[in-house]
């Protein structure tokens, strides 16, 4: 039997976001985000036409939810402040109802022994800023930095773990390359500019936090998706995988941790004549304001082969001009999400960070398994028996444990997510939570089998096979 126990004070918990959980109530003062706007314009694009106002109702149910976090063994929990809730117009007047809500939310977490980890941007651009270009507009960087300073001033006396962005590559991919986030463009030039402004805004927020001399840590959360070549002995496959890694991982990882962009990515962007607009001191700002801590979201690997499919010249240039995706025979799949399950990827990420990124202080900020129609697994007591989720977590934690034994500076593990929540265009199609949410019964919460297991596991600070 294997035994997998973790260091003292390991961070056990889960992650969520404001726009995916809080919901709306009448006269809450929240401004319109890009998701509120998009849903109002094209509700048919959202699964079952469920929009962002019908999320998990945390705005009114957070007291109950925090007790459920305790019952499921949390000592930490990550959520995000909604920019559009706190500062409805993106700049200017602060919504005092939002201040009251977040104060109560964070205070209640702390009172129950759960440390709040707070992310500052989770895809929820205030619509009024998007109208003026969103992340394409340099003024949005300034507005964002001002917003972060407001957050630090309001909540920084209690919140000690801050994160500037969650998965900043996703607004780039979804909004400006592959059309699954607003504003649905296909424009690599815009994608590059958006990515640069996001990275610059992160560095400037880190700079502002450190200048305020608050006694916490600030970092960024990246979805690191390892790129594996089809054939490690084939130079063309290896090069293709390296390019994919540069576009989707190192584009944010290197400047966040090392303070500089990867040379191979710079060369490609220069060759394409897509160097983003920037001010004279922007690169030095990025260089001098790297992260204190790195959050790692891991769900799946990326399998890559040398380019074989003809380039789509209508959309070119695109990252896909340099590689093709590869479906490895015999891969283990989550059929509901269409993602490969490859547990060793989490170990490979941590090993890479240890060997090539100065063993940066980090934690697993998301890891999860979405499953459709989980009500199939409700037992006679009304509990969902999600043994598949328990095995998923165990299988990943074994590799996290191995990485720790080899010296990785990983500090914790957060599952996505605490309770079933709304997920962008997919709404509630795939459920990820330790806690079920019944939308037909006033968003009633019920702990799943995995939630009870997580409580036992975290109480023991590990598990045995």
N, C-alpha and C positions, 0 to 999 in steps of 0.2 A: 504493500500500500504506500502511495506517495503522500507526503504531508507538505502542505503549502501554507506556511505562515509568514506574515509580513511584518515590517518594522513597526515599532511602537509609534503611535501618533500618525499612522497611515490615514490618508484622507479617504473615507468611504462615503459614497453618496451617489447623487444623480445630477443630471443637468436638464435645464429647460430654458425657455426664453420668454420674455414678456409678451411679444406679439402672438406667441403660440399658446399661451395659457391664460392671460389676464381676462380677455373678453372686454365687453363694453357694458356700461350701465347708463341709464339716462342722465344727462347733464354731468358726466364725469370730467368734462373739460378737456378730454383728449382731442388732439388734432388729427387730421387725416394723414395716414401714411400711404406709401405706394401700394400696399396691399389692400387697404380700404378702398382706394380709388380704383384699382384694377378690378376688384370684385364688383364694384358698382357699375363698371363699364362692360365687363364680360363674365358674368357669373357662371356661364355655361362651361368655362374652362376649369372650374373648380369641382373636384369630385363631389357628386351628389349636391352640387351648388351650395356647399357649406362654406360660408365666408368667415373672415377673421373676427367678426363680432360674436361668433358662436363658439369661441374657444372654451377652455376647460373651467371658466368662471372663477379663476383664482382671485380675481379682484374682490369678490365677495366671500370666497370660501377658504381664504388662506389660513385662518385659524385652525379649521378642521384639517387642512392639508399638512400643516406643520406637525400636528399630532400624529398623522399617518406617517410622516417622515420618521418620527421617533420610533414608531411601531415597526418600521422597516429598516431600522439600524443605521440611519444617517448620522454622521458627525459633521458633515459638510454638505452644501447644496449650492449649485450655480443657477442663477437666473440672469435676466438682463433688465436694465432700465430701458423703457421705451422713450426714445428721444421725442417722439410725437406726443407722448403723454405728458412728459415733464415740461417741454417747451413747445407748445402746440404749433407754432409757426416756424420752428427750427431755430429761430433767433428771437430775442426779445423777452416778452413776459413769461414768467414761470407760473405753471398751473399749481396752485397751492393744494388742491385736492390730491394731485399726484404726490407732492411732497409728504402729505399726511399718510397716504397709502404706503409709500416706500418706507417711511420711518417706522410705521407700525409693523410692516412685513419683516424688515431686517431686525427690529428689536425683538419681535416674537421668535424669530429663528434663534437669535443669540440666547434669549431667555430659556430656550429648550435645548441648549447645548449643541446647536447646529450652526457652524460658522458659515456666513453667507459669502460666496464668491460672486462677484458682480461683473457682468460683461456690459460694455457700453454701446455696442452696435451689433444688432443681429438682423441685418437685412431690412430694417424698417425705416427707410429714409422718409422724413416728413415730405408730404407731397408738394408743399409749396416750394421746397428747395429743389425737388426733382423737376418741377416746371422750369426752373432756371438752369437745368443741366445736371443736377445731382452731383455725383462724384466726378463728372466731366469738368465741373466748374471749380476753379481754384477757391472761390469764395466759400464753397461748402467745407473745405478743409478748415478755414478760419471759424466757421460757424460750429463745426464739430468740436474743435479744441475749446471754444467758449463753453459749449454744452458740457464737456468733460470737466472743466474747472468748476462749473456749477455743481456737478455730482460730487466731486471731491470735497467741496466746501460744505455741502449739505450732509453727506453721509460718511465722509472719510474718517471721522472720529471713531466709527464703529466697524466699517467695512475695511478689512486689511488685505484683501485679495481682489485686485482689479484686472480686467482684461479689456483691451482697446477694441478688438474686433473678434467676432466669431467667424471663422472660415471666410476670410476676405476674398479668396479666389472664387467663391460661389457667385457673388454679384457680378464678377467679371465674366465667368462662364455663362451664367444664366441670363444676364441682362444684355450681354454684348457679343456673345458667340453662339450659344446653343438654344436660346429662346425659351427658357423655362422660368425666367424672372423678368419683371418689368424693368426696362422699357422694350424688351424683345427685339433688340437689334442684332444684326450680324455685321460686325465692324471691328476688325482687329485693332485698327488705329485707336478707336475709342476704348477698346478693352485695355490696351496698354496704358492709356492716360488714366483711366479709372483705377487700374491697379496701382499706378504710381501715386495717385492722390490718396488712396486708402493707406498705402504704406507710409507716406509722408504724414498723414493725420495721426497714425499710430505713434510715430516717433515724436511728433509734437506734443501729443497727449502724455507720453512717458516723460518728456522734458518738463511739462507743466506740473505733473505729479511730483517729480523729484524736487522741483523748485519750491514746492509747498512744504517740504520737509515732513511729510506724513510718515508714520511709522509702519507702513505696510509694503506690499510688493505689487508691481504692475507688469503685465506681460500681454501676450496675444494668444489666441487659440486658432490653431491651423489644422485643417483636415489633411493629414499626411497620408498619401496613397502611394505606397511603394510601386515603382515601375519595374517590372521584371521582363527581361528580354525573352522572346520565344526560345532562342538558342544562345546560351551564354558563350558558345564557341564561335558564333557567327558575328563578325565585326559589325555588319550592317544592322543586325538586330540590337546589338549592344548600344550602338550609337543612337538608334531610334529611341530606345528606352531612356537613354540619358537626356535626349531632347525633351521627351515627354515629362521627365522628372524636372527639368529646368523650367518648363512652362507652368506646371501645376503644383510643384512642391517648393523648389528652391527659389522661385520668384518672390515668395514671401519669407521662407525659412532663412535664407542667407542674410537678407537685410535686417530681419528681426533679431537674429542671434549674432551674426558676424559684422553687421553694419555696412555690408556692401552687396552688390548684385553679382550673380555668377557670370563669369566671363563668357561662357558659351551662349547664355541667353542674350547678353549684351551684343555679341557678334551677330546673332540672328536678327535682333531688332534693328541694329545698324544697317545690315544688308537689305532689310525690307524698308529702310528709311522711315521707321516708325518711332524714333526716339521721342519720348513725351516732352511736352513743354514743362520747363521747370525754372525756378529762380536760382540765382548764383549759389546760394548757401544751402539749398535743399539736400544735396548729397552729404554735406557735412552734418546736417541735422540728423539724418538717418544714421550716419556713422557713429555719432556721439550719443545716441539714445536707443541702445539695444535693450532687450527685455531682461527683467529680473527673473522671470519664470515663463515657461512655455507650456501651454495646454495643447494636448494632442488628441484630435478626434480621429478614430480609426474604425472603418467599417469594412473595407474591401481592398484588394490589390488592384493594380492596373497591369494587364498583360499586353505587351507591345511587340510588334514585329516591324521589320523594314517595310517601307512604303511599297504596296503592290496595287492598291486601288487607284485608278486615275484621279488626279487632283480635280476637285470641283471648282472650275475656274469662275463660276458665277459667284461663289462665296469667297474665293481666295483673295488675299492670303488668310490662312487659318493655321492654328497649330497642327491640325490634321494633315497639312501638306507634307509634314516631315516624318510621319509614322502612321501605322495602322494598328487598331486594336486587335488582339488575338484571343480567341477562345480556347483555352487549354483543355485538351481532352481529359475527361474524368474529374473535372473540378467539382467541388462540393458547392451547392447552390442554396441560397434562400429563394425558393421559387416565387414567393409573394412579392419580394422587392426586386427580384431579378439580379441580385448581387451575389458574387462569389464569397463564400466563407473560407477565409484562409487565416487561421489563428496565428501562424508563425509570423505573419506580417507585423504584428504588434511588437514582437521581439526584434525583428529586423530594423524597425524604426528606432527603437530604444538603443540598439547597438550602434546604429549609424550616428545618433546624437552623441553617444559616449565617445566614439572613435573620431568623429569629424567635426563636432560642434562643441568641443570643450566640456562634454558631459553636462550640458546645460541643465539646471534645476527644472524639472518638468513634472507633469502628471497626465494621466489618461483622462481627458476631459469629456470624452464621449466614446461609447462603444455600445452597440445595441443591435437588436434583431426585431424587425417589423414583421408582424404576422397578420394576415387578413382573416376575418371571421373567427376571432378567438372565442366567441360564445359557443362554438362547437365543443369546447373543452371545459364547460362549466359542469361541476359535479353536483351531487344532490344537496350539498350545503351552500350552493351558490357561488363557489370559488372557482376561478379559472385555473386549471392544472396545466401550467405552462412549463412542463419539464424541459422542453426544448430550449427555453430561455435560460434555465439553470445550467444546462450543459454548455450552452454558448458562453456564458460568463465564466464558468469553470475552465473551459478550454482556453480562453484568452488569458485568464489569470495565471494559469500554469506557465505561460510564456513570459508574463510580466515578472513572475517570481524568478524565473531563470535569469532574466535580464538583471534583476536586483542582485542575485548571487554573483553575477559577473561584474558588478560595480556600477550599474546604471543609477543615475541620480533621480529616479522616478519616485514621487512623493505620495501618489494616491491613484484612485480609480473611481471614476464617475460613470454610471450607466446612463444612456439615453433611453428612457427618461423616468422621472418619478411616477407620474401618472399619464395615462393615455392623453395625448394632446393633438391639437390641430397642426397639420404639417403642410403649409403652403398650398400648392395645387392639389395635393393628395388628401387634404382634410383629415378624416379619421379612417381612411381606407386601411392603412397598416397600423397596428397598435404596437407600441414599444414599452409601455409602462410596467412598473412593478405593481401598479394600482390601476384597476379597471375604472373607466368612466362610462356610465350608462347615460347616453344622451336622451334616451326616451323617459328617463326617470329623474329629471331635475339634476342631471350630471352627478348622479349618486356614485360614490366611491366605494370600491371593494378591493381589498388587498388580494393579489394573486398568490399562487403558491410560491412564485419566485420572490415575492416580497417577504414572505415569512422565512424562506431560505436565506435571503440576504441578511435579515436580522440575526439569524443564528450564526451565519458566517462572519459578520462584522463583530459580533459579540466575542467570538473566538479569535478574531483578527486573522482568519484564514480557514482552511478546510483540509480534510483528509479524504482521499479517494476511498 
